[in-house]
């Protein structure tokens, strides 16, 4: 343990509770106050049950353990767990960063089909934090600055990628519009074989390693093929489908995504 730090549990340092849930029918389209559910704002309401911002942990569903901070004067539903420091010994923003990386929240998640977090499971989790509030604030400031820098670098990289893509597309277009001597005009059908994929029956899909991978629309993403969730076809039943076998250099046209070369 570092000097000036102490160990406690979430149950000892924080109030943990799920507020009253309101149904979707109770939401008010032009309500004055935001309603926070499991993953952020889900609508509006004409009342609020929390005047100050609160640290919220998603406690139901696939995103269990996700972190949100509510807005002032919000209605928080029971699909989020409010984690409120009991006193001034720990700051909410420092606690937020603990949940984003300083706590193994998976220990509090139960249920496979419907993951959930309960107060009983969350309360015993240990946390470490500086006793000095100013040290907590200093750490929060460092982390804020670091994440701001990451966000800026990401935005810059995305803009550079967009610029590069625009330059490439412009050059590509000029190649095909500024035709030179020796160019001819024809049709795709005259020059290439166009073959529509076969509608393989999903009832016969397999997950066997030795079977044949099927390239479906779900496996075609921008710029590449994705094989991490591939369906397969029995290797013993391929004789009738030889003409649908993909070969190196083939171009695949996804009906809703565009051209991909394999």
Secondary structure in CASP SS format (residue, H / E / C, confidence):
PFRMAT SS
TARGET T0000
AUTHOR 0000-0000-0000
METHOD secondary structure of the structure
MODEL  1
X C 1.00
X C 1.00
X C 1.00
X C 1.00
X E 1.00
X E 1.00
X E 1.00
X E 1.00
X E 1.00
X H 1.00
X H 1.00
X H 1.00
X H 1.00
X E 1.00
X E 1.00
X E 1.00
X E 1.00
X C 1.00
X C 1.00
X C 1.00
X C 1.00
X C 1.00
X C 1.00
X H 1.00
X H 1.00
X H 1.00
X C 1.00
X C 1.00
X C 1.00
X C 1.00
X C 1.00
X C 1.00
X E 1.00
X E 1.00
X E 1.00
X E 1.00
X E 1.00
X C 1.00
X C 1.00
X E 1.00
X E 1.00
X E 1.00
X E 1.00
X E 1.00
X E 1.00
X C 1.00
X C 1.00
X C 1.00
X C 1.00
X E 1.00
X C 1.00
X C 1.00
X C 1.00
X C 1.00
X E 1.00
X E 1.00
X E 1.00
X E 1.00
X C 1.00
X E 1.00
X C 1.00
X C 1.00
X C 1.00
X C 1.00
X C 1.00
X C 1.00
X E 1.00
X E 1.00
X E 1.00
X C 1.00
X C 1.00
X C 1.00
X C 1.00
X E 1.00
X E 1.00
X E 1.00
X C 1.00
X C 1.00
X C 1.00
X E 1.00
X E 1.00
X E 1.00
X E 1.00
X E 1.00
X E 1.00
X C 1.00
X C 1.00
X C 1.00
X C 1.00
X C 1.00
X C 1.00
X H 1.00
X H 1.00
X H 1.00
X H 1.00
X H 1.00
X H 1.00
X H 1.00
X H 1.00
X H 1.00
X H 1.00
X H 1.00
X C 1.00
X C 1.00
X H 1.00
X H 1.00
X H 1.00
X H 1.00
X E 1.00
X E 1.00
X C 1.00
X C 1.00
X C 1.00
X C 1.00
X C 1.00
X E 1.00
X E 1.00
X C 1.00
X H 1.00
X H 1.00
X H 1.00
X H 1.00
X H 1.00
X C 1.00
X C 1.00
X E 1.00
X E 1.00
X E 1.00
X E 1.00
X E 1.00
X C 1.00
X C 1.00
X H 1.00
X H 1.00
X H 1.00
X H 1.00
X H 1.00
X H 1.00
X H 1.00
X H 1.00
X H 1.00
X H 1.00
X H 1.00
X H 1.00
X H 1.00
X H 1.00
X H 1.00
X H 1.00
X H 1.00
X H 1.00
X H 1.00
X H 1.00
X H 1.00
X H 1.00
X H 1.00
X H 1.00
X H 1.00
X H 1.00
X H 1.00
X H 1.00
X H 1.00
X H 1.00
X H 1.00
X H 1.00
X H 1.00
X H 1.00
X H 1.00
X H 1.00
X H 1.00
X H 1.00
X H 1.00
X H 1.00
X H 1.00
X H 1.00
X H 1.00
X H 1.00
X H 1.00
X C 1.00
X C 1.00
X C 1.00
X C 1.00
X C 1.00
X C 1.00
X C 1.00
X C 1.00
X C 1.00
X C 1.00
X H 1.00
X H 1.00
X H 1.00
X H 1.00
X C 1.00
X C 1.00
X C 1.00
X C 1.00
X C 1.00
X C 1.00
X C 1.00
X C 1.00
X C 1.00
X C 1.00
X H 1.00
X H 1.00
X H 1.00
X C 1.00
X E 1.00
X C 1.00
X C 1.00
X C 1.00
X C 1.00
X C 1.00
X E 1.00
X E 1.00
X E 1.00
X C 1.00
X C 1.00
X H 1.00
X H 1.00
X H 1.00
X E 1.00
X E 1.00
X C 1.00
X C 1.00
X E 1.00
X E 1.00
X C 1.00
X C 1.00
X C 1.00
X C 1.00
X C 1.00
X E 1.00
X E 1.00
X E 1.00
X C 1.00
X C 1.00
X C 1.00
X C 1.00
X C 1.00
X H 1.00
X H 1.00
X H 1.00
X H 1.00
X H 1.00
X H 1.00
X C 1.00
X C 1.00
X C 1.00
X C 1.00
X C 1.00
X C 1.00
X E 1.00
X E 1.00
X E 1.00
X E 1.00
X C 1.00
X C 1.00
X C 1.00
X E 1.00
X E 1.00
X E 1.00
X E 1.00
X C 1.00
END
